[in-house]
């Protein structure tokens, strides 16, 4: 596990309400990589290294799970059950509002922008945290939001809803127009956890400001034992450098570089 975290430095960030460990790597403008369930696992750390290699400082908060622990079906299930029962920092079932932990992430964005400089901060959420980057846009430093397979709010009846408030969405829309910003969102075509209806809502609300990518299931990394879901991590097919997932991976890296000024 120590090898998995090699090259990262750890610090505690406290916004006055919550304290969480953050793992840092690289130099240059800041990008916040918000891990998926079950935690800050090796595939998330590999993506963080990819971003750092492009000339950016990457900050990986550990919001749940054990940093560096490999993902498994049992680990995923245990983490989901724990979050459903005691995860007061997260709004799992309710649409139309962001998770309370987003306030902590905004405060982190303010600090790392002040420290690292550049034109602003990039942010990517994944799966459970996939929609967080949109709500983070109420923090003026956040200029490059990426929504990877946004999965909240959970439940089939909530498939077209977003995990941000109407006010947060209005601020994001206003900033996009005033500052010529946009977001990127990613999902696999048959992913029921990140439904097509949610992307339709993003398109309806944001229009051309939402760069939406729905990838073919066949482009996902094979042999994982799980249905295509995690575009930038588990199902990123590094063995096919000219394939669809690696092209999207490249697009996300370029987006961060362009927007942050790396």
C-alpha distance (Angstrom), angle and dihedral (degrees) to the residues before:
residue distance angle dihedral
X1 . . .
X2 3.80 . .
X3 3.82 89.2 .
X4 3.81 90.6 52.9
X5 3.81 89.3 57.6
X6 3.81 94.8 41.5
X7 3.80 111.6 135.5
X8 3.79 94.4 23.1
X9 3.78 123.0 109.2
X10 3.80 120.1 -151.3
X11 3.79 129.8 -139.8
X12 3.79 136.7 161.6
X13 3.78 119.8 -115.2
X14 3.80 118.3 -159.5
X15 3.81 121.0 -175.0
X16 3.79 92.7 -175.9
X17 3.79 93.4 -93.6
X18 3.79 105.8 49.5
X19 3.76 134.8 21.0
X20 3.79 120.1 -154.5
X21 3.81 134.9 168.7
X22 3.80 116.8 -109.3
X23 3.81 126.1 -162.5
X24 3.79 117.4 -148.1
X25 3.80 133.3 -163.6
X26 3.81 136.4 165.6
X27 3.79 135.0 14.4
X28 3.79 135.7 -96.8
X29 3.81 131.4 53.0
X30 3.79 116.2 -4.0
X31 3.80 130.0 -97.0
X32 3.80 121.7 -180.0
X33 3.81 114.5 -147.9
X34 3.81 110.1 -162.1
X35 3.78 110.0 -160.8
X36 3.78 128.5 -131.6
X37 3.79 130.2 -129.1
X38 3.00 126.9 -36.2
X39 3.81 95.0 27.9
X40 3.78 146.8 -88.6
X41 3.81 93.0 -27.1
X42 3.83 128.5 170.7
X43 3.83 96.3 -91.7
X44 3.82 90.5 55.6
X45 3.79 90.0 48.0
X46 3.81 89.7 50.1
X47 3.80 90.0 55.1
X48 3.81 89.7 48.5
X49 3.80 89.0 54.5
X50 3.81 89.5 51.0
X51 3.81 90.0 55.7
X52 3.80 92.6 46.0
X53 3.81 90.3 51.7
X54 3.82 87.7 61.0
X55 3.81 92.1 62.4
X56 3.78 103.3 -89.4
X57 3.79 136.3 117.9
X58 3.79 109.5 -119.4
X59 3.79 123.0 -153.4
X60 3.80 117.0 -164.5
X61 3.81 113.2 -170.6
X62 3.79 116.3 -157.4
X63 3.80 103.9 -137.6
X64 3.82 99.3 164.5
X65 3.79 138.8 -8.9
X66 3.81 127.5 36.9
X67 3.82 116.1 -57.0
X68 3.79 112.0 -114.2
X69 3.81 96.0 11.2
X70 3.78 113.5 136.0
X71 3.78 118.8 -113.3
X72 3.80 119.5 -108.3
X73 3.79 135.7 163.2
X74 3.80 91.4 -106.3
X75 3.81 92.6 48.4
X76 3.81 90.7 49.0
X77 3.81 92.8 50.2
X78 3.80 93.6 46.9
X79 3.81 91.8 49.5
X80 3.80 93.0 48.2
X81 3.79 92.0 50.8
X82 3.79 91.9 48.7
X83 3.80 92.9 49.2
X84 3.80 92.1 47.2
X85 3.80 90.8 52.5
X86 3.80 105.5 37.0
X87 3.80 107.5 7.1
X88 3.80 98.4 118.6
X89 3.80 90.4 159.6
X90 3.81 90.0 65.7
X91 3.81 133.8 65.3
X92 3.79 101.3 -149.3
X93 3.78 104.1 166.0
X94 3.80 104.9 24.9
X95 3.79 121.6 88.8
X96 3.78 124.1 -160.4
X97 3.78 95.3 48.3
X98 3.78 138.0 69.4
X99 3.78 126.6 -120.7
X100 3.83 114.8 -93.5
X101 3.83 90.6 -120.7
X102 3.82 88.1 68.4
X103 3.82 87.9 77.2
X104 3.81 88.2 59.5
X105 3.81 90.5 48.7
X106 3.81 91.2 51.3
X107 3.80 89.9 52.6
X108 3.80 89.7 49.6
X109 3.81 89.9 51.2
X110 3.81 90.8 53.0
X111 3.78 92.2 51.4
X112 3.80 97.6 45.6
X113 3.80 92.7 46.5
X114 3.80 90.4 52.9
X115 3.78 89.1 49.3
X116 3.82 101.3 40.8
X117 3.81 102.7 31.5
X118 3.77 123.0 -161.7
X119 3.79 126.6 123.8
X120 3.78 93.4 -56.0
X121 3.78 146.1 -56.8
X122 3.79 129.7 -62.0
X123 3.80 119.9 -145.2
X124 3.78 132.8 -171.7
X125 3.78 126.9 -175.6
X126 3.78 123.8 -168.4
X127 3.80 130.8 -149.4
X128 3.83 105.7 -48.3
X129 3.82 89.1 22.6
X130 3.82 94.1 33.7
X131 3.79 96.9 113.1
X132 3.80 96.5 44.0
X133 3.81 95.1 93.1
X134 3.81 91.8 63.0
X135 3.81 92.9 53.5
X136 3.81 89.3 45.3
X137 3.81 89.3 66.1
X138 3.79 89.8 86.4
X139 3.81 82.3 77.3
X140 3.84 104.1 80.4
X141 3.80 94.1 -142.5
X142 3.83 92.8 64.3
X143 3.81 107.1 93.3
X144 3.82 105.7 150.3
X145 3.81 113.6 50.8
X146 3.81 120.0 179.4
X147 3.80 121.8 -172.1
X148 3.81 110.1 -160.5
X149 3.82 111.8 -166.7
X150 3.85 93.5 -32.0
X151 3.81 105.4 -149.4
X152 3.82 106.3 176.5
X153 2.92 136.3 131.4
X154 3.79 90.4 44.5
X155 3.79 123.9 -140.7
X156 3.80 134.8 68.9
X157 3.80 93.2 -100.9
X158 3.82 89.9 55.6
X159 3.80 95.5 51.4
X160 3.79 95.4 114.6
X161 3.80 96.0 44.6
X162 3.81 129.7 97.5
X163 3.79 127.3 -137.2
X164 3.77 94.8 -124.6
X165 3.78 134.1 82.9
X166 3.79 125.0 -105.6
X167 3.81 88.2 -110.4
X168 3.81 92.9 51.7
X169 3.79 90.7 48.4
X170 3.81 90.9 49.0
X171 3.81 91.2 51.9
X172 3.80 91.1 49.2
X173 3.81 91.8 49.8
X174 3.80 92.6 47.8
X175 3.80 92.2 49.1
X176 3.78 92.0 48.3
X177 3.78 91.0 56.0
X178 3.81 97.0 40.1
X179 3.82 96.1 43.8
X180 3.82 99.8 29.4
X181 3.81 92.5 -116.8
X182 3.79 132.0 153.5
X183 3.77 141.5 179.2
X184 3.78 135.4 -129.3
X185 3.81 122.1 -139.4
X186 3.81 126.6 -172.0
X187 3.81 136.5 -167.4
X188 3.79 142.0 147.4
X189 3.80 116.0 -107.5
X190 3.82 98.1 -114.6
X191 3.80 97.8 36.7
X192 3.79 106.9 131.6
X193 3.80 91.8 -176.4
X194 3.81 89.9 62.4
X195 3.80 101.3 33.4
X196 3.77 128.4 -157.0
X197 3.82 89.2 -120.8
X198 3.81 90.1 67.5
X199 3.79 90.4 55.3
X200 3.79 89.8 48.4
X201 3.80 88.2 55.5
X202 3.80 91.2 50.6
X203 3.80 90.0 50.4
X204 3.79 92.6 47.8
X205 3.80 93.7 48.0
X206 3.81 100.2 38.4
X207 3.80 105.3 24.0
X208 3.79 113.3 -172.5
X209 3.82 90.0 -1.9
X210 3.81 87.8 75.6
X211 3.80 113.3 74.3
X212 3.79 100.7 -161.8
X213 3.79 123.7 -167.3
X214 3.80 122.4 -171.8
X215 3.79 109.6 -175.4
X216 3.78 127.9 -153.6
X217 3.79 113.0 -105.2
X218 3.80 88.6 -129.9
X219 3.81 90.2 64.7
X220 3.82 92.5 64.0
X221 3.77 121.0 106.1
X222 3.81 106.8 -89.5
X223 3.77 127.8 -132.0
X224 3.80 98.9 37.2
X225 3.79 95.3 120.1
X226 3.80 90.2 -129.9
X227 3.79 133.8 93.2
X228 3.83 114.5 -100.5
X229 3.80 108.5 -79.8
X230 3.81 117.8 119.1
X231 3.81 104.4 71.6
X232 3.82 99.0 -178.8
X233 3.80 99.5 33.1
X234 3.81 130.2 22.3
X235 3.81 95.9 15.2
X236 3.80 97.2 39.2
X237 3.80 102.6 120.1
X238 3.79 102.8 -143.7
X239 3.81 89.5 168.8
X240 3.83 88.7 69.9
X241 3.83 104.8 53.3
X242 3.81 92.0 176.8
X243 3.80 94.0 46.4
X244 3.78 128.3 110.0
X245 3.80 97.8 -99.4
X246 3.80 93.2 51.8
X247 3.81 91.0 47.8
X248 3.80 89.7 54.3
X249 3.80 89.8 45.2
X250 3.82 88.1 54.9
X251 3.81 91.1 47.6
X252 3.80 91.7 53.7
X253 3.81 92.1 49.6
X254 3.81 90.9 49.1
X255 3.82 90.6 47.9
X256 3.79 91.2 54.4
X257 3.80 91.9 47.4
X258 3.80 94.0 48.3
X259 3.79 96.3 46.2
X260 3.80 98.9 41.5
X261 3.79 95.5 41.8
X262 3.80 95.2 -121.0
